[in-house]
């Protein structure tokens, strides 16, 4: 009588572990424990000589295989997501192209339009075409820039794309 109770308790604990794992972020440890306890409970009932324990064990093996497949599928998906670059937030802005809406300098903030939003911006460094003897290098309105980082206060750091006068199409003459 005792092995039957142990087997039943192990099966119930396995089912509870599956349910608890849905509500906690245990990275699949509870599901793995649930699979082990389900199989151990089925084996305990089989060894106890419970009628139709073989059928029950077969059903528990099928459930364990399905839950294991789901567990490894979810863990594989999470592993693949870790390798993908961020798509939102500040990290998702890095590398995006925008347009200057008000003049942007190295030391003076201007405005750029990126991702359908206006952002305060500064140049990350002086462009090569700027005159070192002149004043502060400025990116004029309409120039294309790439976001390379963020400063304090959410100010984007940008660099120019292309040089003035050289942004012509290669197909057009002149």
C-alpha positions in Angstrom: 0.0 0.0 0.0 2.8 2.4 0.7 4.5 2.4 -2.8 1.0 3.2 -4.3 0.7 6.3 -2.1 4.3 7.4 -2.9 3.7 6.9 -6.7 0.5 8.9 -6.5 2.1 11.7 -4.5 5.1 11.8 -7.0 2.7 12.2 -9.9 0.7 14.9 -8.2 4.0 16.7 -7.3 5.1 16.5 -10.9 1.8 18.1 -12.1 2.1 20.8 -9.5 5.7 21.6 -10.6 4.4 22.0 -14.2 1.8 24.5 -13.0 4.2 26.4 -10.8 6.7 26.7 -13.6 4.1 28.5 -15.6 4.0 31.3 -13.0 7.6 31.5 -12.0 10.7 32.2 -14.1 12.8 29.1 -13.1 14.3 28.7 -16.6 12.8 25.2 -16.9 14.2 23.7 -13.7 10.7 23.1 -12.3 9.5 21.5 -15.6 12.6 19.2 -15.6 11.8 18.3 -12.0 8.2 17.7 -12.9 9.2 15.3 -15.7 11.5 13.4 -13.4 8.8 13.1 -10.6 6.1 12.1 -13.1 8.3 9.2 -14.4 9.3 8.2 -10.9 5.7 8.2 -9.7 4.7 6.0 -12.7 7.5 3.6 -12.1 6.6 3.4 -8.4 3.0 2.5 -9.3 4.2 -0.1 -11.8 6.5 -1.7 -9.2 3.6 -1.7 -6.7 1.5 -3.9 -9.0 -1.3 -1.4 -9.5 -3.7 -2.6 -12.2 -3.2 -0.8 -15.5 -0.1 0.8 -14.2 1.6 0.0 -17.6 -1.0 2.1 -19.4 -0.6 4.9 -16.8 3.2 4.8 -17.2 2.8 5.0 -21.0 0.6 8.0 -20.7 3.1 9.6 -18.2 6.0 8.9 -20.6 4.0 10.6 -23.5 3.3 13.6 -21.2 6.9 13.8 -20.1 8.1 13.7 -23.7 5.7 16.5 -24.7 6.7 18.6 -21.8 10.4 18.0 -22.4 9.9 19.0 -26.1 8.1 22.2 -25.0 10.9 22.9 -22.5 13.7 22.4 -24.9 11.8 24.4 -27.6 11.3 27.4 -25.3 14.9 27.2 -24.1 16.1 27.1 -27.7 14.0 30.1 -28.6 15.3 32.0 -25.6 18.9 31.2 -26.5 18.2 32.4 -30.1 16.7 35.7 -28.8 19.8 36.4 -26.7 21.9 36.6 -29.9 19.6 39.1 -31.7 20.3 42.8 -31.4 17.9 45.0 -29.4 15.0 46.3 -31.3 13.6 48.8 -28.9 14.9 51.5 -26.5 18.2 53.3 -26.7 20.0 50.1 -27.8 17.7 49.8 -30.8 18.5 53.3 -31.9 22.2 52.7 -32.5 22.9 52.6 -36.2 19.6 54.2 -37.2 19.7 56.9 -39.9 18.0 60.3 -39.3 17.7 63.8 -40.7 19.0 67.0 -39.1 16.0 69.3 -38.3 18.0 72.1 -36.6 21.8 72.6 -36.8 23.8 70.1 -34.7 27.3 70.8 -33.4 29.9 69.1 -31.3 29.3 71.3 -28.4 25.8 72.7 -29.2 22.7 70.6 -29.3 20.3 70.5 -32.2 17.4 68.4 -33.3 17.4 65.2 -35.5 14.4 63.2 -36.7 14.9 59.4 -36.1 12.3 56.6 -35.9 9.4 59.1 -36.4 10.5 61.2 -33.4 12.5 64.3 -32.7 15.6 63.8 -30.6 18.1 66.3 -29.1 21.4 65.6 -30.7 25.1 66.5 -30.7 27.9 65.4 -33.1 29.9 62.6 -31.7 33.1 64.0 -33.3 34.0 66.7 -35.7 33.4 65.6 -39.4 36.5 65.4 -41.6 35.2 68.2 -44.0 35.1 70.8 -41.2 37.7 73.5 -41.1 39.8 73.1 -37.9 40.5 76.9 -37.8 36.9 77.9 -38.2 34.4 77.8 -35.4 32.5 74.8 -34.2 31.7 72.2 -36.9 27.9 72.2 -37.6 25.7 69.8 -39.4 23.1 71.8 -41.4 19.4 71.1 -41.7 18.5 68.3 -44.1 21.8 66.3 -43.7 21.6 62.6 -43.0 23.2 61.3 -39.8 23.6 58.0 -38.1 23.0 57.5 -34.3 26.2 56.1 -32.7 25.4 56.6 -29.0 23.7 58.5 -26.2 24.9 61.2 -23.8 23.5 62.2 -20.4 19.9 63.3 -20.5 19.0 61.2 -23.5 20.8 63.3 -26.0 21.7 61.2 -29.1 25.3 61.3 -30.5 25.3 61.3 -34.3 27.8 61.3 -37.1 27.3 62.6 -40.7 26.6 60.3 -43.6 28.4 61.3 -46.8 30.1 64.6 -47.5 28.4 67.8 -48.8 28.3 68.0 -52.6 29.1 64.3 -52.9 25.6 62.9 -52.1 24.7 62.6 -55.7 23.3 59.5 -57.3 25.8 57.5 -59.3 23.3 57.0 -62.1 22.8 60.7 -62.7 25.4 62.7 -64.7 27.2 65.5 -63.1 
